[in-house]
Amino acid sequence: MEGAGEETGADIREEPMSRLDLRGVACPMNFVKTRLKLDKMATGELLEVLLDGGEPIESVSSSVLSEGHLIESSTVVSSQSEGQMLSAERSDYHRLIIRKTNAA
């Protein structure tokens, strides 16, 4: 098998080109801000978006997919794991990695 010792594209971790912290931003503004940022990015670039759970993560995820972009990962981040004080405003949140496609 040729290239058996080489890393595949799936093994290489790319860092997002841009980051949006939309925790505390209400729907639909969180998607509007995500879309505006994606519109300014080049095809293939990654965008990291931090969102609250519930409607924000569900709405932004489904809207991004319906526009033809790819969700590379969606993870729940514990504020305690980042050494932050646990509060009502800054408890667990979602980290969404979106790859811009030329479909939109």
ChimeraX attribute file (.defattr): number of C-alpha atoms within 10 A of each C-alpha:
attribute: neighborCount
match mode: 1-to-1
recipient: residues
	/A:1	4
	/A:2	5
	/A:3	7
	/A:4	7
	/A:5	7
	/A:6	8
	/A:7	9
	/A:8	9
	/A:9	8
	/A:10	7
	/A:11	8
	/A:12	8
	/A:13	7
	/A:14	10
	/A:15	11
	/A:16	14
	/A:17	11
	/A:18	14
	/A:19	15
	/A:20	16
	/A:21	14
	/A:22	17
	/A:23	18
	/A:24	13
	/A:25	14
	/A:26	13
	/A:27	13
	/A:28	12
	/A:29	13
	/A:30	23
	/A:31	21
	/A:32	13
	/A:33	14
	/A:34	21
	/A:35	17
	/A:36	10
	/A:37	14
	/A:38	22
	/A:39	12
	/A:40	8
	/A:41	17
	/A:42	13
	/A:43	15
	/A:44	13
	/A:45	16
	/A:46	24
	/A:47	22
	/A:48	21
	/A:49	22
	/A:50	23
	/A:51	25
	/A:52	23
	/A:53	15
	/A:54	10
	/A:55	13
	/A:56	22
	/A:57	23
	/A:58	12
	/A:59	14
	/A:60	22
	/A:61	19
	/A:62	12
	/A:63	16
	/A:64	20
	/A:65	12
	/A:66	11
	/A:67	14
	/A:68	14
	/A:69	20
	/A:70	17
	/A:71	17
	/A:72	12
	/A:73	11
	/A:74	16
	/A:75	11
	/A:76	14
	/A:77	14
	/A:78	15
	/A:79	15
	/A:80	12
	/A:81	9
	/A:82	8
	/A:83	8
	/A:84	11
	/A:85	11
	/A:86	12
	/A:87	9
	/A:88	7
	/A:89	10
	/A:90	15
	/A:91	15
	/A:92	17
	/A:93	19
	/A:94	19
	/A:95	19
	/A:96	23
	/A:97	22
	/A:98	24
	/A:99	23
	/A:100	22
	/A:101	17
	/A:102	11
	/A:103	8
	/A:104	13
